């Protein structure tokens, strides 16, 4: 039984499928590396970029998918009621502030 088949003897559909898989793998790895470089260190699971870079490069497609799925911490949510609204008048009533954030201030109505 021959375990190594030369590329010249492989069917065309197999070569096309291998080509598509190579392009997908390289694309996902490049996307993961760009996301890694844009992500601040404090939002990474390990806290540093170099372990994730090694995982992405040496574990191939699985490492890139692992980084994209579980390597980043979610960004903290910002409470819109806690942040001051610059163009709206300052209100001390939390319910009025919530209505302004959700529906716009009363002065915006036409």
C-alpha positions as CSV (number, residue, x, y, z in Angstrom):
1,X,0.0,0.0,0.0
2,X,1.4,3.4,-1.0
3,X,0.9,6.0,1.6
4,X,2.6,8.9,-0.2
5,X,0.8,10.0,-3.5
6,X,2.7,12.5,-5.6
7,X,0.8,15.8,-6.3
8,X,0.9,15.0,-10.0
9,X,-1.3,11.9,-9.5
10,X,-3.9,13.6,-7.3
11,X,-7.3,14.4,-8.8
12,X,-7.9,18.1,-9.8
13,X,-10.7,18.5,-7.2
14,X,-8.4,17.4,-4.4
15,X,-5.8,20.0,-5.4
16,X,-8.5,22.7,-5.7
17,X,-9.8,21.8,-2.2
18,X,-6.3,21.9,-0.7
19,X,-5.7,25.3,-2.3
20,X,-8.9,26.7,-0.8
21,X,-8.0,25.3,2.6
22,X,-4.5,26.9,2.4
23,X,-6.0,30.3,1.5
24,X,-8.6,30.0,4.3
25,X,-6.0,29.1,6.9
26,X,-3.6,31.9,5.9
27,X,-6.5,34.4,5.8
28,X,-7.7,33.4,9.3
29,X,-4.2,33.6,10.7
30,X,-3.5,37.0,9.2
31,X,-6.9,38.2,10.6
32,X,-6.1,36.9,14.0
33,X,-2.6,38.4,14.0
34,X,-4.0,41.8,13.0
35,X,-6.6,41.6,15.8
36,X,-3.9,40.6,18.2
37,X,-1.8,43.6,17.3
38,X,-4.7,46.0,17.7
39,X,-5.9,44.5,21.1
40,X,-4.4,46.2,24.2
41,X,-2.5,44.0,26.5
42,X,-4.9,44.5,29.4
43,X,-7.7,42.9,27.3
44,X,-5.8,39.7,26.5
45,X,-6.3,36.5,28.5
46,X,-2.6,35.9,29.2
47,X,-1.8,39.6,29.5
48,X,0.9,39.6,26.9
49,X,0.9,39.3,23.1
50,X,3.8,37.0,22.6
51,X,2.2,33.8,23.9
52,X,-0.8,34.3,21.6
53,X,1.5,35.1,18.6
54,X,3.2,31.7,19.2
55,X,-0.1,29.9,19.5
56,X,-1.5,31.5,16.3
57,X,1.6,30.8,14.3
58,X,2.5,27.3,15.5
59,X,-0.9,25.7,16.2
60,X,-2.1,26.9,12.8
61,X,-5.8,27.3,12.2
62,X,-6.8,25.9,15.6
63,X,-4.6,28.5,17.4
64,X,-6.0,31.4,15.4
65,X,-9.6,30.3,16.1
66,X,-8.8,29.8,19.8
67,X,-7.5,33.3,20.0
68,X,-10.5,34.8,18.2
69,X,-12.9,32.8,20.4
70,X,-11.3,32.9,23.8
71,X,-8.1,35.0,23.7
72,X,-9.7,38.4,24.3
73,X,-11.6,39.7,27.3
74,X,-14.7,41.5,26.5
75,X,-14.5,45.3,26.7
76,X,-16.2,46.9,29.7
77,X,-19.6,48.2,29.1
78,X,-20.1,51.9,29.5
79,X,-23.2,53.1,31.4
80,X,-24.8,55.8,29.2
81,X,-26.5,57.2,32.3
82,X,-23.2,57.6,34.2
83,X,-21.5,59.5,31.4
84,X,-22.5,63.2,31.1
85,X,-24.4,64.1,28.0
86,X,-22.6,67.2,26.5
87,X,-25.5,68.7,24.5
88,X,-28.3,68.0,26.9
89,X,-29.1,70.1,29.9
90,X,-27.9,68.6,33.2
91,X,-30.6,66.8,35.0
92,X,-30.4,65.3,38.4
93,X,-33.4,63.0,37.9
94,X,-32.2,59.6,36.8
95,X,-35.5,58.8,35.1
96,X,-35.4,62.0,33.1
97,X,-31.8,61.3,32.1
98,X,-32.7,57.8,31.0
99,X,-35.5,59.2,28.8
100,X,-33.1,61.7,27.3
101,X,-30.6,59.0,26.5
102,X,-33.2,56.6,25.0
103,X,-35.5,59.0,23.2
104,X,-33.4,62.2,22.9
105,X,-33.9,65.4,24.8
106,X,-37.1,67.3,24.5
107,X,-35.4,70.1,22.6
108,X,-34.6,67.8,19.7
109,X,-38.3,67.2,18.9
110,X,-39.6,69.0,15.9
